[in-house]
Structure formats: structure tokens, C-alpha cells
Amino acid sequence: MDYPRPPRRSGHEAYNDPVNAALSPAPRRRIRELPDELVSQIAAGEVVERPASVVRELVDNALDAGATQVTVRLIAGGVRLIAVEDNGIGIPSDELPVALKRHATSKIASLQELESVDTMGFRGEALAAINSIADTAVLSRTPEQSTAFLLDGRTGEIKPVARSTGTTVEVKELFFSTPARRKFLKTDATELAHCIESVRRHALARPDVGFAIWHEGKLVEQWRACSGSQALQQRLADVLGEDFLAQSVAVDFQTVATPGAMQGVRVWGRAGIPDAARSRADHQFCYVNGRYVRDKVLTHAARSAYEDVLHGHRQPVYALYIEIDPARVDVNVHPTKIEVRFRDSREMHQTVRHAVERALAAPRVQAVAEGLAQPVAASLAEIARPIERPAFAGWAQPAIHFGANDTPAFGHKVRDLAALWPPASASTPTAPWTVREPAPPAAPANQEPEAWSLGRSGSQNAWPLGRALAQLHGVYILAENAQGLVVVDMHAAHERIVYERLKQQLDVSRITSQPLLIPAPFAATPQEVATTEAHSGTLATLGLEISPLSPKTLAVRAVPATLAQGDAVELARSVLAELAQHEGSTVIERARNELLGTMACHGAVRANRKLTLEEMNALLRDMERTERSDQCNHGRPTWRQVTLKDLDALFLRGR
């Protein structure tokens, strides 16, 4: 039975009866152009979200004008007043009225210039969008003019005023024409914090420019212009603090220019050491050609470089600067210009990851020899941590080595890896590793060797981690170097050494695959099918063989030999998903590293293992040569430096 359609209701009746209102179609409207005022309001909604958005856009314009000093003045967190002053080249008086029009800019003039933008701004929408939702005034003077001119954004009136060369843009009563949007703003303190963060991002990219922020007539932040070869280091210290500079390593890496590109990709800056990691990702700054960006490819690349050295879910800290041919990156992706798109995202991912990995790989113990290590202010009680000990105090862990027919106790057959651990010598059955260097010569009773003159006025020790003195509870190695005392967690240190050796051995050859007796089919999405066809060579390199059975079905025919016991379908889906997103997979590498990490953990020397001084010194020398030896493969630190100054403070010496 067909029920009659209910009559259309209007006004409050339709509002109170949403079911009938939804069933009744609205009368068709004609297609027509939107008024300029409404178009400006829509553009303002995309460009201006809060006062910090206005500050970002105005500071961008100031930097494009060649300013060397930028001053930001705020009232009520920027809601009542935002004034950005600069000493740039200014705007001629005859161009002031055009500056507030939509899509009016001096940055680009053709499509070719748009595809290779090298300025902070280029859309020509910011000033027009701001003027549509606030009371805006522009005051500017060029070097050629004898006086400055003030443009009233409401009336369009221009009048001469007094000002030195440069530009001042005043934005009063933000969102006064859209009071509903003003209700979404937070407290003045919150909006002020966002404005400061916006200027801080600019300050990190331009150490040659001075920045000052005033709020309610008080100076809240100021960063003076820096010059010279250490300008960036000084600005990082001023903005992020001296601790960031002390607890970070320098990054400087450049690729060779590819065909069709004017230059290679350069990545430089500072990457925080794993000990400086934070619980939140609020100290991660990435710049592309001087522009602060938030890009998933870059974030993933930087985070993956810390996979082997970060503990738990900690977030790394870094300030990375990327210089790339502007034609190879598209900045015209989002109105806020905070997102970019790379022509070759895989290359960018590998470049950033390799740059950070290379910087973190060098053991920081070398800095100790140069006297640059940051001492850890901790007492001996704070350094020691509780450990689980076996029931018998006299128990000693037997040596772990793999002979031709040995199988480790943790269940993985590794006959092919027998050569990775040298077998224990018959004369020293408890030695967990071979001694690569002779023990330091014994000093005469009445004289200490020159190499070990470790007093406060003595010479520097040639070995950064010094010489071993003793074991502490069978867990820690105590060593003496020129700076004071070194405490080493011997299990964590040896675990990293074994782990790095395993990776080096397996990196020499290609990942071997093992055919499945019965192929594992699975229903695939169109994207998975397309990824399989486009990346067949990459899949083969990873040890995976995936072939189509039908237009909507794929079959896994071979998997990496080390992962033969896992879920083949789940592995294939994970690899295809990551290939589609990053055009490069780290799933296999992560799975392989987890297996090698487990093997290294069980193969490393255990607690309560009594070591000789020769064995302790051999471990210290291996740490000095091994990459990433400052952390075990679980991200925990392997050694700590206690300086003589720290020891003096413990015993109140000099007070």
C-alpha cells in the first residue's frame, strides 16, 4: 500500500518535525556568484582560525619584506589588538589600496613562479581575509618616500603620518563582524601562548632576524639577531634553552642532485639524544626552505630514526632544516601553508631518516675525550637501580656461544649465525667476548703511567670511557676517566654490541625468502592490488612474493625465512599498507630487528657475571667503537658520567 506523502511544512513546524523536514525537498536555488564580502568571510575561515593565525601571516609578510627586526604587540592575547612592526622595504603609497584586495600579491606573477615559490607568502589572501573580520590599518613607508602613509581598511582612506622605513599592520577587535566565531576563542592566556609559539617557530628559522613580543605593554619574549657561523646554535639555545643544545647532536647531510633537479637535498640542524626525549611531541620543529611545516612523511622519517634507541613511547626532540629545490616541493596545498607535498616523498623519507640516524650513530663517548660531554647531575644513589637477582649469591651465568650444532635456549634456530659469536676459549671458559686490545699495563708502585694520569691537573685519557676499576654487585662496571667516574650497565652495553654485530652481518646479504607449501590467499582492496603491481621489485627485495589470483584476490607465495612462522597474510597487508603510504617499507626491518634484539638480549652477558679487568676493558673499548652504544636496543642508557664536580658536591668539598 502506498502511503500519501506528507505535505511540506515550513518555519518552526519543519524545525520541530525534522523527519518531515528531511522528507520534503527544499526548493531549488539558482546558481549565482557569491558576494565579495561573503567570499572574503569564507577565505578568512580558512586562513584565520585564531589570533596566532594573524600573527603568523603578518610575520611572514615582514620576513618577505627583508625585515631584520620584527616586533609584535598584543592586547588581550591578540583579540583586542595585534600590531606587527618591521623595518623592511615598505609598501609604496599607490599600492596600499591594492594590498587589501583578494589575490593581490607581489610574490608571484605566473604559474611558473607558483610552482617554484621561495617566499613565505604568495596567495594574496591573508590581508583581505583579515580585513573582512577585523578593523585593519596598514602604515608603511619606503626608503624613497619622505613620509609614511596610513591606510584605513574600513574606509579606504589614505593619509600621511610619521614613521621610519618599514611597515606596521594593526588588527583590532578580531572577529568583530562574526561574533559567533569569537565565542570559540580560548582565554587570553591561551591565545597569548599560541601567538608566542607562532613567533617562536619563525625565530628558529631566522636567526639573522630579531624578534620581540609585547603583551599589555610588557615585554614577554625577545630574541636578538645573531650573526656568524654559530648564529643558528645561538638561536637554538636562546629559544629552546641551553639544555637542548647540550643534549643534542649536530645533523648535516646532503644528497647528490638527481637528473632534473638543480640541487640535492640538504638536511641540517640538531637532533636530541635519546636521554632528552619527552612524553609529548611538542619539541619537534621541521622546516622546508625556511618554512615551518607539519608533514607526515618527515615526522615518520625522524621518528623511525629513533626506533632502536628510544625507550617506550617517548617522543624525540629535534630542529631539522631541509633545503630542497622549490620546484620539487608543492607548498600550495593548504591555505595555512603549514602542509607541503613532495614530488618524491620516498626520497625525502630516506634522506631525513638517514641524516638523523647518521648523527645518532656516533657514540657520544667520543665527546668525553674532547671534554664536551654533559655531566649527569646525579648522586650515586640515584644512578643505582634495583635489579632482580638469582636466589644463590654465588651463581654465575655460563658463557653463551654458538658452535656448529648449538641451539640457543630461546627457541630460534640460528645455525647460519654461528660465526657471529666467537666461541669461548678453552683457557677462559667464562669470557663472553674476545679481548680485542691488551689490558693497560700495570703501573709501578711508586709511579702512575702518563696515559693514566687522571688527576685534575693530569693529561687527558686516550680512552674516552677510561679504564675499568671494579664491578659493582656483578651488574655495573666502574671505570675512571679524565672527567671522573664512569658507571656502565654491562648487560645493556654488551647487548647493544652484539645487536649491532648481528645487523651488520645480515645487512651484507639480501633477505632470503622461503616459499610457502600452500599459498595464502586473501581478499585485496584495489589499492593493495595496484601497490603489488607497482612495487613487485621492492617486495622481492624484502623476501615477499605476492601475485594476483583474480582482480580482487592476492596470494602470498613466499615470505622472509626469518618470519616463516608468522601470519603471512597479516605481514603482506602491513607491508602493502606501508608501501602505499610511504613508498618504502620498514615492516620487515622492524620485525627482523626485533628478532635480532631478542637474540642479542639472551646472548649478552648477564648480571652477577664475574668479569676480569681485561674483560671489562675489552667491553669499554667495544663500546667506544660501536654505533649507538649509548643505549641498548630497548632504549635504556648503557653508561653514565659522574664528574669530579658532582663528587665534590656529594662530599661538600670546597665549601
C-alpha positions as CSV (number, residue, x, y, z in Angstrom):
1,M,0.0,0.0,0.0
2,D,1.4,3.4,-1.0
3,Y,1.1,6.0,1.8
4,P,0.5,9.6,0.7
5,R,3.5,11.9,1.0
6,P,3.0,14.3,4.0
7,P,2.7,17.9,3.0
8,R,5.8,20.1,3.3
9,R,5.9,22.1,6.4
10,S,7.7,25.4,6.8
11,G,9.0,27.7,9.5
12,H,9.1,26.4,13.1
13,E,6.9,23.4,12.2
14,A,9.6,21.9,10.0
15,Y,12.2,22.7,12.6
16,N,10.1,20.9,15.3
17,D,9.5,17.9,13.0
18,P,12.9,17.0,11.5
19,V,11.6,13.7,9.9
20,N,9.1,15.5,7.7
21,A,11.5,18.3,7.0
22,A,14.1,15.8,5.7
23,L,11.4,14.1,3.5
24,S,10.4,17.4,2.0
25,P,12.9,18.6,-0.6
26,A,14.0,22.3,-0.4
27,P,13.1,24.4,-3.4
28,R,15.9,24.6,-5.9
29,R,18.1,27.7,-5.9
30,R,19.7,29.3,-8.9
31,I,23.5,29.1,-9.4
32,R,24.9,32.5,-8.8
33,E,28.1,34.2,-7.8
34,L,28.7,34.9,-4.1
35,P,29.2,38.5,-3.0
36,D,32.7,39.6,-2.5
37,E,32.1,40.2,1.2
38,L,30.9,36.6,1.7
39,V,33.8,35.2,-0.3
40,S,36.2,37.1,1.9
41,Q,34.5,35.7,5.0
42,I,34.9,32.2,3.7
43,A,38.6,32.8,2.9
44,A,39.0,34.2,6.4
45,G,37.6,31.0,7.8
46,E,40.4,29.0,6.0
47,V,43.2,31.4,6.8
48,V,42.4,32.9,10.2
49,E,41.5,30.4,13.0
50,R,42.7,32.4,16.0
51,P,45.0,35.4,16.8
52,A,48.0,33.2,16.2
53,S,47.0,32.7,12.6
54,V,47.0,36.5,12.1
55,V,50.4,36.8,13.7
56,R,51.8,34.0,11.5
57,E,50.6,35.7,8.3
58,L,51.8,39.2,9.2
59,V,55.3,37.9,10.3
60,D,55.5,36.0,7.0
61,N,55.0,39.3,5.2
62,A,57.5,41.1,7.3
63,L,60.2,38.5,6.6
64,D,59.4,38.6,2.9
65,A,59.9,42.4,3.0
66,G,63.5,41.8,4.2
67,A,63.0,42.9,7.8
68,T,65.8,42.4,10.3
69,Q,63.7,43.3,13.4
70,V,60.1,42.3,13.9
71,T,58.0,43.5,16.9
72,V,54.7,42.0,17.8
73,R,52.4,43.9,20.2
74,L,49.3,42.2,21.6
75,I,46.4,43.2,23.8
76,A,44.1,40.6,25.4
77,G,46.0,37.7,23.8
78,G,45.6,39.3,20.4
79,V,41.9,39.5,20.4
80,R,41.7,43.2,21.1
81,L,44.9,44.2,19.2
82,I,47.6,42.7,17.1
83,A,50.3,45.0,15.8
84,V,53.2,43.7,13.8
85,E,56.0,46.2,13.1
86,D,59.0,45.6,10.9
87,N,61.9,47.6,9.3
88,G,61.5,46.1,5.8
89,I,61.3,47.8,2.4
90,G,57.8,49.0,3.0
91,I,54.8,49.4,0.6
92,P,54.5,52.4,-1.8
93,S,51.5,54.6,-1.2
94,D,49.9,53.9,-4.5
95,E,50.0,50.1,-3.8
96,L,48.4,50.3,-0.4
97,P,44.8,50.1,-1.5
98,V,45.6,47.1,-3.7
99,A,47.3,45.3,-0.8
100,L,44.0,44.7,0.9
101,K,42.3,43.2,-2.2
102,R,41.8,39.5,-2.6
103,H,44.6,37.6,-4.6
104,A,46.7,40.7,-4.7
105,T,50.4,40.0,-4.1
106,S,53.9,40.9,-5.2
107,K,55.3,37.4,-4.6
108,I,54.3,35.7,-7.8
109,A,53.1,36.7,-11.2
110,S,52.9,33.5,-13.2
111,L,52.2,29.8,-12.9
112,Q,55.9,29.1,-13.3
113,E,56.7,31.2,-10.3
114,L,53.9,29.5,-8.3
115,E,55.5,26.1,-9.0
116,S,58.8,27.3,-7.5
117,V,57.8,29.6,-4.7
118,D,60.6,30.7,-2.4
119,T,58.8,33.2,-0.3
120,M,56.8,32.7,2.9
121,G,53.6,34.2,1.4
122,F,52.3,34.0,-2.1
123,R,48.5,33.6,-2.1
124,G,47.5,37.2,-1.6
125,E,44.6,36.3,0.6
126,A,45.8,37.0,4.1
127,L,45.4,40.7,4.4
128,A,42.0,40.6,2.6
129,A,40.8,37.8,4.9
130,I,41.9,39.6,8.0
131,N,40.4,42.9,6.9
132,S,37.0,41.2,6.4
133,I,36.8,40.1,10.1
134,A,38.6,42.8,11.9
135,D,39.4,46.5,11.9
136,T,42.6,46.7,9.9
137,A,45.0,49.5,9.3
138,V,48.3,49.5,7.3
139,L,51.0,52.0,8.0
140,S,54.1,51.9,5.7
141,R,57.0,53.9,4.3
142,T,59.5,53.0,1.6
143,P,63.1,54.4,1.6
144,E,62.2,56.6,-1.4
145,Q,59.3,58.3,0.3
146,S,59.7,61.4,2.6
147,T,56.8,60.3,4.8
148,A,54.7,57.3,5.7
149,F,51.1,56.7,4.7
150,L,48.3,55.2,6.7
151,L,45.5,53.1,5.0
152,D,42.2,52.6,6.9
153,G,40.9,49.2,5.9
154,R,37.3,50.1,6.6
155,T,37.0,53.3,4.6
156,G,40.0,53.0,2.2
157,E,41.2,56.5,3.3
158,I,44.9,57.2,2.9
159,K,46.7,59.9,4.9
160,P,50.3,60.9,5.6
161,V,51.7,60.1,9.0
162,A,55.1,59.9,10.7
163,R,57.1,56.6,10.7
164,S,60.5,55.3,9.8
165,T,61.1,52.9,6.9
166,G,59.1,49.8,7.2
167,T,55.5,48.6,7.7
168,T,53.1,48.3,10.6
169,V,49.8,46.3,10.4
170,E,47.3,46.9,13.2
171,V,44.4,44.4,13.6
172,K,41.8,45.5,16.2
173,E,38.8,43.6,17.5
174,L,39.4,40.3,15.8
175,F,36.1,38.6,14.6
176,F,34.1,41.7,15.5
177,S,32.0,41.2,12.4
178,T,31.5,37.5,13.2
179,P,30.7,37.3,16.9
180,A,29.7,33.7,16.7
181,R,33.3,32.7,15.8
182,R,34.7,34.9,18.5
183,K,33.0,32.7,21.1
184,F,35.2,29.8,20.1
185,L,38.4,31.5,21.2
186,K,40.0,30.4,24.5
187,T,41.2,32.5,27.4
188,D,43.6,35.4,26.8
189,A,46.5,33.4,28.3
190,T,45.9,30.5,26.0
191,E,45.7,32.7,22.9
192,L,48.8,34.6,24.0
193,A,50.7,31.2,24.3
194,H,49.7,30.3,20.8
195,C,50.9,33.7,19.5
196,I,54.2,33.3,21.2
197,E,54.6,29.8,19.8
198,S,53.9,31.1,16.3
199,V,56.6,33.7,16.6
200,R,59.0,31.2,18.1
201,R,58.7,29.0,15.1
202,H,59.7,31.9,12.9
203,A,62.6,32.8,15.3
204,L,64.1,29.3,15.0
205,A,64.2,29.6,11.2
206,R,65.6,33.1,11.0
207,P,68.5,33.6,13.5
208,D,69.5,36.7,11.5
209,V,66.3,38.5,12.5
210,G,65.5,39.9,15.9
211,F,62.0,39.3,17.4
212,A,60.2,40.9,20.3
213,I,56.7,40.2,21.7
214,W,54.9,42.7,23.9
215,H,51.7,42.0,25.7
216,E,49.7,44.6,27.6
217,G,52.7,46.9,27.4
218,K,55.1,44.4,28.9
219,L,57.9,42.6,27.1
220,V,57.2,38.8,27.3
221,E,59.7,37.4,24.8
222,Q,62.7,38.7,23.0
223,W,65.3,37.0,20.7
224,R,68.1,39.2,19.5
225,A,69.5,38.8,15.9
226,C,72.6,36.6,15.7
227,S,75.3,36.6,13.1
228,G,78.3,34.5,12.3
229,S,78.9,30.7,11.8
230,Q,77.3,30.0,15.2
231,A,74.2,32.0,14.7
232,L,71.8,29.0,14.4
233,Q,73.4,27.4,17.5
234,Q,72.9,30.6,19.5
235,R,69.3,31.0,18.4
236,L,68.5,27.4,19.3
237,A,70.0,27.9,22.7
238,D,68.0,31.2,23.1
239,V,64.7,29.7,22.0
240,L,64.8,26.1,23.2
241,G,67.3,26.5,26.1
242,E,70.9,25.6,26.7
243,D,69.8,22.1,27.7
244,F,68.6,21.3,24.2
245,L,71.9,22.4,22.8
246,A,73.8,20.3,25.3
247,Q,71.6,17.2,24.9
248,S,71.6,17.1,21.1
249,V,73.9,16.2,18.3
250,A,74.6,18.1,15.0
251,V,72.9,16.9,11.8
252,D,74.4,17.7,8.5
253,F,73.8,15.5,5.4
254,Q,73.4,16.2,1.7
255,T,72.4,14.1,-1.2
256,V,73.7,14.3,-4.8
257,A,71.5,16.2,-7.2
258,T,69.3,13.9,-9.3
259,P,68.6,14.4,-13.0
260,G,66.1,17.2,-13.5
261,A,66.9,18.8,-10.1
262,M,69.0,21.9,-9.7
263,Q,70.4,20.7,-6.3
264,G,70.4,17.8,-4.0
265,V,68.5,17.7,-0.7
266,R,70.3,19.0,2.4
267,V,69.3,18.3,5.9
268,W,70.9,20.0,8.9
269,G,70.1,21.1,12.4
270,R,70.2,19.4,15.8
271,A,68.7,16.1,16.9
272,G,68.2,15.4,20.6
273,I,69.9,12.5,22.2
274,P,67.5,9.7,23.4
275,D,68.0,10.8,27.0
276,A,66.4,14.1,26.2
277,A,63.2,12.5,24.8
278,R,59.9,13.8,26.1
279,S,56.5,12.4,26.8
280,R,54.9,14.8,24.3
281,A,55.9,15.7,20.7
282,D,56.0,19.5,21.5
283,H,59.7,20.0,20.7
284,Q,59.7,18.8,17.1
285,F,60.5,21.5,14.6
286,C,60.9,20.8,10.9
287,Y,61.5,23.5,8.2
288,V,61.4,23.1,4.5
289,N,63.2,26.0,2.7
290,G,62.7,28.1,5.8
291,R,59.0,27.4,6.2
292,Y,57.8,25.6,9.3
293,V,55.7,22.5,8.3
294,R,53.9,19.6,9.8
295,D,54.4,16.7,7.3
296,K,53.6,13.0,8.0
297,V,56.5,11.9,5.8
298,L,59.1,14.0,7.6
299,T,57.7,13.1,11.1
300,H,57.6,9.4,10.3
301,A,61.2,9.6,8.9
302,A,62.5,11.3,12.0
303,R,60.7,9.0,14.4
304,S,61.9,5.9,12.6
305,A,65.5,7.0,13.0
306,Y,65.0,6.7,16.8
307,E,63.4,3.3,16.7
308,D,66.5,1.5,18.1
309,V,67.4,4.0,20.8
310,L,64.2,5.3,22.3
311,H,62.7,3.7,25.4
312,G,58.9,3.0,25.3
313,H,56.7,5.6,23.7
314,R,58.9,8.6,24.4
315,Q,59.0,11.4,21.7
316,P,62.3,12.7,20.3
317,V,63.2,16.3,20.2
318,Y,64.8,17.9,17.1
319,A,65.1,21.0,15.0
320,L,65.7,20.0,11.4
321,Y,66.1,22.3,8.4
322,I,65.6,20.9,4.9
323,E,66.8,22.7,1.8
324,I,65.4,21.4,-1.5
325,D,64.8,22.7,-5.0
326,P,61.5,24.7,-4.7
327,A,60.2,23.0,-7.9
328,R,60.4,19.6,-6.1
329,V,58.0,20.6,-3.3
330,D,54.4,21.9,-3.5
331,V,53.6,24.5,-0.8
332,N,50.2,25.3,-2.4
333,V,48.4,22.5,-0.5
334,H,46.7,24.2,2.4
335,P,45.6,27.9,2.9
336,T,47.7,28.0,6.1
337,K,50.8,26.9,4.1
338,I,51.7,24.5,7.0
339,E,51.4,21.4,4.8
340,V,53.6,20.5,1.8
341,R,53.7,17.8,-0.8
342,F,57.0,16.4,-2.1
343,R,57.4,15.2,-5.7
344,D,59.4,12.2,-4.4
345,S,58.2,11.5,-0.9
346,R,60.2,8.3,-0.7
347,E,63.5,10.1,-1.3
348,M,62.7,12.7,1.3
349,H,61.8,10.0,3.8
350,Q,65.0,8.1,3.3
351,T,67.1,11.3,3.3
352,V,65.8,12.6,6.6
353,R,65.9,9.2,8.2
354,H,69.5,8.6,7.1
355,A,70.6,12.1,8.2
356,V,69.2,11.6,11.7
357,E,70.4,8.0,12.0
358,R,73.9,9.1,10.9
359,A,74.0,11.8,13.6
360,L,72.8,9.5,16.3
361,A,75.1,6.6,15.3
362,A,78.3,8.0,16.5
363,P,78.9,7.1,20.2
364,R,78.8,10.1,22.5
365,V,81.7,8.7,24.5
366,Q,83.9,10.4,21.9
367,A,82.7,13.7,23.3
368,V,84.1,12.8,26.7
369,A,87.6,12.7,25.3
370,E,87.1,16.2,23.9
371,G,85.7,17.4,27.3
372,L,82.3,18.1,25.7
373,A,80.2,15.6,27.5
374,Q,77.3,16.9,29.5
375,P,77.7,15.6,33.0
376,V,74.8,13.9,34.6
377,A,73.9,15.6,37.8
378,A,73.0,12.6,39.9
379,S,74.2,11.1,43.1
380,L,75.5,7.6,43.3
381,A,72.3,6.6,45.0
382,E,70.3,7.9,42.0
383,I,72.4,6.1,39.5
384,A,71.9,2.7,41.1
385,R,68.6,1.0,40.3
386,P,67.0,-2.1,41.8
387,I,67.6,-5.4,39.9
388,E,66.3,-8.9,40.2
389,R,69.0,-11.3,41.5
390,P,69.0,-15.1,41.4
391,A,68.4,-17.0,44.6
392,F,72.0,-18.1,45.0
393,A,74.6,-15.3,45.5
394,G,77.4,-17.5,44.1
395,W,75.5,-18.3,40.9
396,A,77.3,-17.3,37.7
397,Q,75.9,-17.2,34.2
398,P,77.7,-19.6,31.9
399,A,79.2,-18.3,28.7
400,I,76.8,-18.2,25.8
401,H,78.3,-19.1,22.4
402,F,77.0,-20.8,19.3
403,G,79.0,-23.7,18.0
404,A,78.2,-25.6,14.8
405,N,75.4,-27.6,16.5
406,D,74.3,-25.2,19.2
407,T,70.7,-24.1,19.5
408,P,70.0,-21.2,21.9
409,A,67.7,-21.7,24.7
410,F,65.1,-19.1,23.5
411,G,63.9,-21.4,20.7
412,H,65.2,-19.9,17.5
413,K,67.5,-22.0,15.3
414,V,70.4,-19.8,14.2
415,R,72.9,-22.2,12.7
416,D,73.6,-19.7,10.0
417,L,74.6,-17.2,12.6
418,A,77.2,-19.4,14.3
419,A,80.0,-17.2,13.2
420,L,78.5,-14.1,14.8
421,W,79.6,-15.0,18.3
422,P,83.2,-16.2,18.7
423,P,83.4,-19.4,20.7
424,A,84.8,-19.2,24.2
425,S,88.4,-20.1,24.6
426,A,89.2,-23.3,26.4
427,S,91.5,-21.4,28.7
428,T,89.0,-18.8,29.6
429,P,85.6,-20.6,29.6
430,T,83.7,-17.8,31.1
431,A,84.8,-15.0,28.7
432,P,81.7,-13.6,26.9
433,W,83.7,-11.9,24.2
434,T,87.2,-12.0,22.9
435,V,89.7,-9.3,24.2
436,R,90.5,-7.1,21.2
437,E,93.1,-4.9,23.0
438,P,95.7,-5.8,25.6
439,A,95.0,-4.8,29.1
440,P,96.5,-1.5,30.2
441,P,100.0,-2.0,31.6
442,A,100.2,-2.2,35.3
443,A,101.7,0.9,36.9
444,P,104.7,0.8,39.1
445,A,104.0,1.0,42.8
446,N,105.5,4.4,43.1
447,Q,104.6,5.9,39.7
448,E,101.4,6.0,37.6
449,P,101.7,5.8,33.7
450,E,101.4,9.0,31.9
451,A,98.4,7.7,30.0
452,W,96.6,7.2,33.3
453,S,97.5,10.5,35.0
454,L,93.8,11.2,35.7
455,G,94.2,13.8,38.4
456,R,92.7,17.2,38.0
457,S,95.9,18.6,36.5
458,G,96.9,15.5,34.6
459,S,96.8,14.7,30.9
460,Q,93.6,13.6,29.1
461,N,92.9,9.9,29.0
462,A,93.3,8.4,25.5
463,W,90.3,6.1,26.1
464,P,87.0,8.1,26.5
465,L,85.4,5.6,28.9
466,G,88.7,5.2,30.8
467,R,90.0,2.1,32.5
468,A,88.0,-0.4,34.5
469,L,88.4,-0.3,38.2
470,A,85.9,-2.9,39.6
471,Q,82.5,-4.4,39.3
472,L,79.6,-3.3,41.5
473,H,77.3,-6.2,42.6
474,G,78.1,-8.0,39.4
475,V,75.9,-5.6,37.4
476,Y,77.8,-2.3,36.9
477,I,81.4,-1.6,35.8
478,L,83.1,1.3,37.5
479,A,85.7,3.0,35.3
480,E,87.9,6.0,35.8
481,N,88.5,8.7,33.1
482,A,89.7,12.2,32.9
483,Q,86.3,13.7,33.9
484,G,85.7,11.5,36.9
485,L,83.8,8.2,37.3
486,V,82.0,6.2,34.6
487,V,79.3,3.7,35.5
488,V,78.4,1.2,32.9
489,D,75.5,-1.3,32.8
490,M,77.4,-4.2,31.4
491,H,74.4,-6.2,30.2
492,A,72.9,-3.3,28.4
493,A,76.2,-2.3,26.8
494,H,77.1,-5.8,25.7
495,E,73.5,-6.3,24.4
496,R,74.0,-3.3,22.0
497,I,77.4,-4.5,20.9
498,V,76.0,-8.0,20.0
499,Y,72.9,-6.4,18.4
500,E,74.9,-4.1,16.1
501,R,77.2,-7.0,15.0
502,L,74.1,-9.1,14.1
503,K,72.7,-6.3,12.0
504,Q,76.0,-5.7,10.2
505,Q,76.3,-9.4,9.3
506,L,72.7,-9.7,8.0
507,D,72.9,-6.4,6.1
508,V,75.6,-7.8,3.8
509,S,73.2,-10.2,2.1
510,R,69.7,-10.0,0.7
511,I,66.8,-11.1,2.8
512,T,66.2,-14.7,1.9
513,S,62.7,-15.9,1.2
514,Q,61.0,-19.2,2.0
515,P,58.3,-20.5,-0.4
516,L,55.0,-21.5,1.3
517,L,53.8,-25.0,0.8
518,I,50.3,-23.7,0.3
519,P,49.9,-20.1,-0.9
520,A,47.9,-17.9,1.4
521,P,45.1,-16.1,-0.5
522,F,43.3,-13.1,0.8
523,A,40.7,-10.6,-0.5
524,A,42.5,-7.5,-1.5
525,T,41.4,-3.9,-2.0
526,P,42.0,-2.1,-5.3
527,Q,44.8,-0.1,-3.7
528,E,46.6,-3.3,-2.5
529,V,46.4,-4.8,-5.9
530,A,47.8,-1.7,-7.5
531,T,50.6,-1.5,-4.9
532,T,51.5,-5.1,-5.6
533,E,51.9,-4.4,-9.3
534,A,53.8,-1.2,-8.8
535,H,56.2,-2.4,-6.2
536,S,56.9,-6.0,-7.2
537,G,60.7,-5.4,-7.2
538,T,60.6,-3.9,-3.7
539,L,58.5,-6.9,-2.4
540,A,61.1,-9.3,-3.9
541,T,63.9,-7.4,-2.2
542,L,62.0,-7.8,1.1
543,G,61.7,-11.5,0.6
544,L,58.0,-11.4,-0.2
545,E,56.3,-12.9,-3.3
546,I,52.7,-11.8,-3.8
547,S,50.8,-12.5,-7.0
548,P,47.2,-11.9,-8.1
549,L,44.8,-14.8,-8.3
550,S,41.9,-12.7,-9.5
551,P,41.1,-9.0,-9.9
552,K,40.1,-8.9,-6.2
553,T,42.3,-11.6,-4.7
554,L,46.0,-11.8,-3.9
555,A,48.1,-14.8,-2.8
556,V,51.2,-14.8,-0.7
557,R,53.6,-17.4,-2.1
558,A,56.8,-16.7,-0.2
559,V,57.8,-14.8,2.9
560,P,61.1,-13.9,4.6
561,A,62.8,-17.0,6.0
562,T,63.2,-15.4,9.5
563,L,59.4,-14.8,9.6
564,A,58.2,-18.0,8.1
565,Q,56.3,-19.0,11.3
566,G,54.3,-15.7,11.3
567,D,51.0,-14.7,9.8
568,A,51.8,-14.4,6.1
569,V,48.6,-12.5,5.2
570,E,48.9,-10.0,8.0
571,L,52.5,-9.4,7.1
572,A,51.6,-8.9,3.4
573,R,48.8,-6.4,4.3
574,S,51.1,-4.4,6.6
575,V,53.9,-4.2,4.0
576,L,51.4,-3.2,1.3
577,A,49.9,-0.5,3.5
578,E,53.2,1.0,4.4
579,L,54.4,0.8,0.7
580,A,51.2,2.7,-0.3
581,Q,51.7,5.4,2.4
582,H,55.5,5.9,2.4
583,E,56.6,4.2,-0.8
584,G,59.2,2.3,1.3
585,S,58.7,-0.4,3.9
586,T,60.2,-0.7,7.3
587,V,58.0,-3.5,8.5
588,I,60.4,-6.3,7.6
589,E,63.3,-4.3,9.0
590,R,61.5,-3.8,12.3
591,A,60.4,-7.4,12.5
592,R,64.0,-8.5,11.8
593,N,65.5,-6.1,14.3
594,E,63.0,-7.3,17.0
595,L,64.2,-10.9,16.4
596,L,67.9,-9.8,16.5
597,G,67.2,-7.8,19.6
598,T,65.8,-10.8,21.4
599,M,68.8,-12.9,20.4
600,A,71.2,-10.2,21.5
601,C,69.4,-9.8,24.8
602,H,69.8,-13.5,25.6
603,G,73.3,-13.7,24.2
604,A,74.6,-10.7,26.2
605,V,76.5,-11.1,29.5
606,R,74.1,-11.5,32.4
607,A,74.0,-9.9,35.9
608,N,76.2,-11.4,38.6
609,R,78.7,-12.5,36.0
610,K,82.2,-12.0,37.4
611,L,84.5,-10.4,34.9
612,T,88.2,-9.8,34.9
613,L,89.7,-6.3,34.4
614,E,90.8,-7.4,30.9
615,E,87.2,-8.4,30.1
616,M,85.8,-5.1,31.5
617,N,88.3,-3.0,29.5
618,A,87.6,-5.0,26.3
619,L,83.9,-4.2,26.8
620,L,84.7,-0.5,27.2
621,R,86.8,-0.4,24.1
622,D,84.0,-2.2,22.1
623,M,81.5,0.5,23.4
624,E,83.8,3.2,22.1
625,R,83.8,1.7,18.6
626,T,80.1,0.5,18.3
627,E,77.4,2.7,16.8
628,R,74.5,3.7,19.1
629,S,76.3,2.2,22.1
630,D,75.0,4.9,24.4
631,Q,71.6,3.0,24.6
632,C,70.7,-0.7,24.5
633,N,68.3,-1.8,21.8
634,H,65.4,-1.3,24.2
635,G,66.3,2.4,24.5
636,R,67.8,2.3,28.1
637,P,71.1,4.1,28.7
638,T,74.3,2.0,28.9
639,W,76.6,4.4,30.8
640,R,76.6,7.5,32.9
641,Q,79.3,10.0,33.6
642,V,79.8,11.3,37.2
643,T,82.2,14.2,37.1
644,L,84.6,15.3,39.8
645,K,82.4,18.3,40.3
646,D,79.4,16.0,41.1
647,L,81.6,14.0,43.5
648,D,82.8,17.2,45.2
649,A,79.2,18.3,45.7
650,L,78.3,14.9,47.3
651,F,81.1,15.3,49.9
652,L,80.8,19.1,50.3
653,R,84.4,19.7,49.2
654,G,85.4,23.3,48.7
655,R,82.6,24.6,50.9
